[in-house]
Amino acid sequence: MNVPPFIGLILGFVVGGWFNDRSALYFAKRNNGIFEPEMRLWLALPAAAFIPIGILVFGIGLAHGTHWIVLAVGYGIWGVGFILAGTISLAYVTDCYQDIIGDALVGVM
């Protein structure tokens, strides 16, 4: 059961990283060529949908005793949303806080 989220993470990483940059370029072109870091946050909406959908498919499938493939699909959908959320938030922090990115990633107390 660790393979489905791994596949979801790979798909989310490849698609999320590429699509995150492409959507930022698209929104910058619509904004007369001015890039703002908040333009990356629009891609967080699909991630906010994938995570609960994956959890619900997995949980409801587990509660009703469905086939293991249903559970694997739910776990994979969760993996896509999880990596999308991480990729988007890391790109946003990198764009906004360039001077303190090391502290933001490490979490210095």
DRENDRENVO-344175 format. One record per residue: x, y, z of N, C-alpha, C in turn; chain. Coordinates in steps of 0.001 Angstrom, whole numbers, plus 500000, padded with zeros to 6 digits. Layout:
DRENDRENVO-344175
+--------+--------+--------+--------+--------+--------+--------+--------+--------+--------+
!    n.X !    n.Y !    n.Z !   ca.X !   ca.Y !   ca.Z !    c.X !    c.Y !    c.Z ! cadena !
+--------+--------+--------+--------+--------+--------+--------+--------+--------+--------+
!      X !      Y !      Z !      X !      Y !      Z !      X !      Y !      Z !      A !
...
+--------+--------+--------+--------+--------+--------+--------+--------+--------+--------+
***
This chain:
DRENDRENVO-344175
+--------+--------+--------+--------+--------+--------+--------+--------+--------+--------+
!    n.X !    n.Y !    n.Z !   ca.X !   ca.Y !   ca.Z !    c.X !    c.Y !    c.Z ! cadena !
+--------+--------+--------+--------+--------+--------+--------+--------+--------+--------+
! 500807 ! 498798 ! 500000 ! 500000 ! 500000 ! 500000 ! 500850 ! 501266 ! 500000 !      A !
! 502151 ! 501149 ! 499987 ! 502989 ! 502342 ! 499869 ! 503252 ! 502736 ! 498422 !      A !
! 502927 ! 501867 ! 497484 ! 503156 ! 502175 ! 496068 ! 502174 ! 503230 ! 495539 !      A !
! 500873 ! 503162 ! 495854 ! 499954 ! 504184 ! 495318 ! 500299 ! 505622 ! 495718 !      A !
! 500600 ! 505904 ! 496989 ! 500970 ! 507289 ! 497271 ! 502299 ! 507674 ! 496635 !      A !
! 503189 ! 506703 ! 496462 ! 504460 ! 506994 ! 495794 ! 504223 ! 507397 ! 494339 !      A !
! 503350 ! 506663 ! 493666 ! 503010 ! 507021 ! 492283 ! 502305 ! 508379 ! 492252 !      A !
! 501403 ! 508605 ! 493196 ! 500726 ! 509900 ! 493275 ! 501690 ! 511041 ! 493549 !      A !
! 502681 ! 510788 ! 494407 ! 503681 ! 511816 ! 494701 ! 504527 ! 512132 ! 493473 !      A !
! 504891 ! 511109 ! 492711 ! 505682 ! 511348 ! 491501 ! 504871 ! 512143 ! 490487 !      A !
! 503617 ! 511738 ! 490276 ! 502759 ! 512476 ! 489339 ! 502532 ! 513909 ! 489802 !      A !
! 502252 ! 514085 ! 491076 ! 502036 ! 515426 ! 491603 ! 503278 ! 516285 ! 491541 !      A !
! 504436 ! 515678 ! 491743 ! 505686 ! 516421 ! 491693 ! 505993 ! 516903 ! 490285 !      A !
! 505854 ! 516003 ! 489317 ! 506150 ! 516359 ! 487930 ! 505134 ! 517367 ! 487395 !      A !
! 503873 ! 517052 ! 487546 ! 502824 ! 517933 ! 487032 ! 502750 ! 519219 ! 487849 !      A !
! 502850 ! 519109 ! 489159 ! 502736 ! 520295 ! 490022 ! 503860 ! 521280 ! 489830 !      A !
! 505074 ! 520802 ! 489715 ! 506196 ! 521713 ! 489518 ! 506130 ! 522422 ! 488184 !      A !
! 505830 ! 521661 ! 487137 ! 505737 ! 522256 ! 485801 ! 504531 ! 523184 ! 485711 !      A !
! 503381 ! 522723 ! 486189 ! 502153 ! 523510 ! 486078 ! 502185 ! 524736 ! 486984 !      A !
! 502882 ! 524638 ! 488101 ! 503022 ! 525774 ! 489008 ! 503749 ! 526920 ! 488317 !      A !
! 504833 ! 526609 ! 487626 ! 505572 ! 527646 ! 486909 ! 504793 ! 528168 ! 485711 !      A !
! 504129 ! 527296 ! 484983 ! 503355 ! 527715 ! 483815 ! 502179 ! 528605 ! 484215 !      A !
! 501508 ! 528256 ! 485299 ! 500385 ! 529091 ! 485737 ! 500872 ! 530450 ! 486219 !      A !
! 502041 ! 530502 ! 486860 ! 502594 ! 531793 ! 487284 ! 502928 ! 532662 ! 486077 !      A !
! 503475 ! 532057 ! 485018 ! 503744 ! 532807 ! 483785 ! 502456 ! 533287 ! 483128 !      A !
! 501445 ! 532458 ! 483122 ! 500163 ! 532825 ! 482532 ! 499541 ! 534013 ! 483269 !      A !
! 499529 ! 533941 ! 484609 ! 498948 ! 535033 ! 485380 ! 499789 ! 536303 ! 485293 !      A !
! 501090 ! 536166 ! 485146 ! 501946 ! 537343 ! 484981 ! 501671 ! 538021 ! 483635 !      A !
! 501457 ! 537234 ! 482598 ! 501117 ! 537817 ! 481298 ! 499786 ! 538551 ! 481356 !      A !
! 498849 ! 538009 ! 482095 ! 497550 ! 538678 ! 482247 ! 497655 ! 539942 ! 483092 !      A !
! 498697 ! 540037 ! 483890 ! 498910 ! 541182 ! 484769 ! 499928 ! 542154 ! 484156 !      A !
! 499942 ! 542258 ! 482835 ! 500844 ! 543154 ! 482100 ! 502319 ! 542848 ! 482358 !      A !
! 502661 ! 541584 ! 482520 ! 504048 ! 541172 ! 482693 ! 504595 ! 541329 ! 484098 !      A !
! 503759 ! 541640 ! 485055 ! 504201 ! 541816 ! 486446 ! 503883 ! 540541 ! 487218 !      A !
! 504933 ! 539942 ! 487777 ! 504764 ! 538710 ! 488556 ! 504610 ! 539063 ! 490030 !      A !
! 503627 ! 538471 ! 490646 ! 503432 ! 538595 ! 492087 ! 503412 ! 537178 ! 492664 !      A !
! 504049 ! 536964 ! 493812 ! 504115 ! 535604 ! 494373 ! 502743 ! 534998 ! 494670 !      A !
! 501759 ! 535833 ! 494932 ! 500428 ! 535317 ! 495237 ! 499778 ! 534621 ! 494054 !      A !
! 500327 ! 534816 ! 492865 ! 499788 ! 534152 ! 491685 ! 499973 ! 532638 ! 491765 !      A !
! 500921 ! 532190 ! 492544 ! 501151 ! 530753 ! 492707 ! 500090 ! 530097 ! 493580 !      A !
! 499385 ! 530876 ! 494361 ! 498434 ! 530307 ! 495308 ! 497148 ! 529813 ! 494647 !      A !
! 496882 ! 530205 ! 493403 ! 495696 ! 529712 ! 492721 ! 495753 ! 528202 ! 492510 !      A !
! 496938 ! 527686 ! 492387 ! 497078 ! 526249 ! 492180 ! 496849 ! 525463 ! 493478 !      A !
! 496750 ! 526158 ! 494592 ! 496478 ! 525484 ! 495858 ! 495027 ! 525013 ! 495945 !      A !
! 494148 ! 525564 ! 495137 ! 492747 ! 525138 ! 495159 ! 492566 ! 523679 ! 494747 !      A !
! 493201 ! 523216 ! 493661 ! 493086 ! 521778 ! 493375 ! 493714 ! 520910 ! 494467 !      A !
! 494805 ! 521376 ! 495045 ! 495428 ! 520609 ! 496129 ! 494497 ! 520532 ! 497328 !      A !
! 493792 ! 521630 ! 497590 ! 492844 ! 521633 ! 498701 ! 491659 ! 520713 ! 498433 !      A !
! 491413 ! 520395 ! 497182 ! 490339 ! 519453 ! 496860 ! 490840 ! 518009 ! 496846 !      A !
! 492058 ! 517782 ! 496338 ! 492574 ! 516414 ! 496223 ! 492792 ! 515754 ! 497580 !      A !
! 493274 ! 516496 ! 498551 ! 493584 ! 515891 ! 499850 ! 492328 ! 515344 ! 500530 !      A !
! 491257 ! 516149 ! 500718 ! 490073 ! 515557 ! 501363 ! 489377 ! 514496 ! 500513 !      A !
! 489419 ! 514642 ! 499187 ! 488811 ! 513615 ! 498336 ! 489534 ! 512282 ! 498530 !      A !
! 490862 ! 512320 ! 498533 ! 491627 ! 511091 ! 498738 ! 491377 ! 510482 ! 500101 !      A !
! 491308 ! 511323 ! 501124 ! 491051 ! 510814 ! 502480 ! 489658 ! 510207 ! 502578 !      A !
! 488676 ! 510872 ! 501958 ! 487310 ! 510344 ! 502002 ! 487176 ! 509036 ! 501234 !      A !
! 487787 ! 508951 ! 500059 ! 487720 ! 507700 ! 499291 ! 488364 ! 506566 ! 500082 !      A !
! 489512 ! 506831 ! 500670 ! 490190 ! 505801 ! 501453 ! 489371 ! 505428 ! 502689 !      A !
! 488913 ! 506419 ! 503438 ! 488193 ! 506148 ! 504685 ! 486851 ! 505486 ! 504479 !      A !
! 486082 ! 505994 ! 503530 ! 484770 ! 505387 ! 503271 ! 484935 ! 503994 ! 502678 !      A !
! 485930 ! 503849 ! 501804 ! 486191 ! 502518 ! 501259 ! 486611 ! 501528 ! 502333 !      A !
! 487410 ! 501987 ! 503273 ! 487842 ! 501128 ! 504373 ! 486672 ! 500778 ! 505291 !      A !
! 485805 ! 501741 ! 505542 ! 484665 ! 501504 ! 506425 ! 483665 ! 500530 ! 505818 !      A !
! 483532 ! 500553 ! 504501 ! 482563 ! 499674 ! 503840 ! 483180 ! 498381 ! 503335 !      A !
! 484465 ! 498200 ! 503544 ! 485115 ! 496954 ! 503153 ! 485210 ! 496757 ! 501650 !      A !
! 485452 ! 497820 ! 500912 ! 485562 ! 497712 ! 499459 ! 486880 ! 497048 ! 499066 !      A !
! 487025 ! 496837 ! 497785 ! 488226 ! 496191 ! 497248 ! 489444 ! 497063 ! 497525 !      A !
! 490600 ! 496447 ! 497599 ! 491816 ! 497170 ! 497948 ! 492206 ! 498192 ! 496892 !      A !
! 491751 ! 498013 ! 495653 ! 492089 ! 498961 ! 494596 ! 491447 ! 500320 ! 494873 !      A !
! 490243 ! 500321 ! 495422 ! 489582 ! 501584 ! 495779 ! 490404 ! 502314 ! 496843 !      A !
! 490899 ! 501571 ! 497800 ! 491727 ! 502173 ! 498840 ! 493023 ! 502714 ! 498255 !      A !
! 493600 ! 501982 ! 497307 ! 494840 ! 502424 ! 496679 ! 494621 ! 503690 ! 495862 !      A !
! 493503 ! 503790 ! 495166 ! 493201 ! 504998 ! 494389 ! 493025 ! 506195 ! 495311 !      A !
! 492305 ! 506014 ! 496400 ! 492143 ! 507103 ! 497368 ! 493467 ! 507537 ! 497961 !      A !
! 494318 ! 506592 ! 498266 ! 495638 ! 506889 ! 498821 ! 496509 ! 507613 ! 497787 !      A !
! 496374 ! 507231 ! 496516 ! 497119 ! 507899 ! 495446 ! 496636 ! 509320 ! 495216 !      A !
! 495332 ! 509531 ! 495268 ! 494781 ! 510892 ! 495129 ! 495277 ! 511766 ! 496269 !      A !
! 495314 ! 511218 ! 497466 ! 495855 ! 511965 ! 498601 ! 497318 ! 512336 ! 498363 !      A !
! 498087 ! 511412 ! 497797 ! 499500 ! 511677 ! 497517 ! 499692 ! 512816 ! 496539 !      A !
! 498845 ! 512880 ! 495513 ! 498927 ! 513982 ! 494546 ! 498657 ! 515312 ! 495247 !      A !
! 497611 ! 515374 ! 496038 ! 497284 ! 516617 ! 496739 ! 498338 ! 517017 ! 497749 !      A !
! 498922 ! 516033 ! 498409 ! 499936 ! 516314 ! 499422 ! 501173 ! 516956 ! 498808 !      A !
! 501647 ! 516421 ! 497693 ! 502850 ! 516980 ! 497076 ! 502537 ! 518298 ! 496395 !      A !
! 501330 ! 518472 ! 495858 ! 500952 ! 519761 ! 495282 ! 500976 ! 520855 ! 496346 !      A !
! 500427 ! 520555 ! 497506 ! 500415 ! 521552 ! 498581 ! 501832 ! 521902 ! 499020 !      A !
! 502698 ! 520918 ! 499121 ! 504083 ! 521178 ! 499505 ! 504852 ! 521964 ! 498465 !      A !
! 504657 ! 521617 ! 497198 ! 505354 ! 522310 ! 496116 ! 504912 ! 523758 ! 496019 !      A !
! 503628 ! 523990 ! 496120 ! 503103 ! 525351 ! 496013 ! 503552 ! 526207 ! 497189 !      A !
! 503480 ! 525662 ! 498385 ! 503873 ! 526452 ! 499551 ! 505365 ! 526749 ! 499548 !      A !
! 506184 ! 525807 ! 499120 ! 507627 ! 526044 ! 499061 ! 507969 ! 527090 ! 498002 !      A !
! 507306 ! 527042 ! 496860 ! 507546 ! 528043 ! 495815 ! 507097 ! 529423 ! 496280 !      A !
! 505983 ! 529488 ! 496992 ! 505485 ! 530769 ! 497493 ! 506434 ! 531360 ! 498538 !      A !
! 506902 ! 530541 ! 499449 ! 507846 ! 531020 ! 500469 ! 509145 ! 531472 ! 499819 !      A !
! 509603 ! 530753 ! 498804 ! 510824 ! 531136 ! 498111 ! 510665 ! 532477 ! 497403 !      A !
! 509511 ! 532709 ! 496804 ! 509281 ! 533969 ! 496103 ! 509087 ! 535142 ! 497051 !      A !
! 508452 ! 534913 ! 498180 ! 508122 ! 536016 ! 499098 ! 509275 ! 536385 ! 500026 !      A !
! 509944 ! 535403 ! 500563 ! 510913 ! 535631 ! 501627 ! 512302 ! 535175 ! 501195 !      A !
! 512861 ! 535835 ! 500201 ! 514157 ! 535427 ! 499663 ! 515288 ! 535637 ! 500652 !      A !
! 515181 ! 536630 ! 501513 ! 516256 ! 536912 ! 502464 ! 516309 ! 535910 ! 503607 !      A !
! 515191 ! 535329 ! 503941 ! 515155 ! 534423 ! 505097 ! 514705 ! 533017 ! 504709 !      A !
! 514939 ! 532622 ! 503463 ! 514465 ! 531319 ! 503025 ! 515119 ! 530185 ! 503804 !      A !
! 516364 ! 530335 ! 504171 ! 517021 ! 529284 ! 504964 ! 516363 ! 529114 ! 506317 !      A !
! 516058 ! 530223 ! 506969 ! 515388 ! 530151 ! 508265 ! 513972 ! 529607 ! 508127 !      A !
! 513309 ! 529963 ! 507038 ! 511934 ! 529483 ! 506840 ! 511911 ! 527980 ! 506611 !      A !
! 512909 ! 527424 ! 505943 ! 512934 ! 526002 ! 505680 ! 513390 ! 525182 ! 506867 !      A !
! 514341 ! 525731 ! 507625 ! 514892 ! 524985 ! 508753 ! 514015 ! 525139 ! 509986 !      A !
! 513412 ! 526287 ! 510169 ! 512579 ! 526540 ! 511334 ! 513409 ! 526831 ! 512568 !      A !
! 514314 ! 527792 ! 512477 ! 515182 ! 528142 ! 513586 ! 514346 ! 528730 ! 514716 !      A !
! 514640 ! 528295 ! 515917 ! 513899 ! 528801 ! 517084 ! 514547 ! 530017 ! 517662 !      A !
+--------+--------+--------+--------+--------+--------+--------+--------+--------+--------+
***
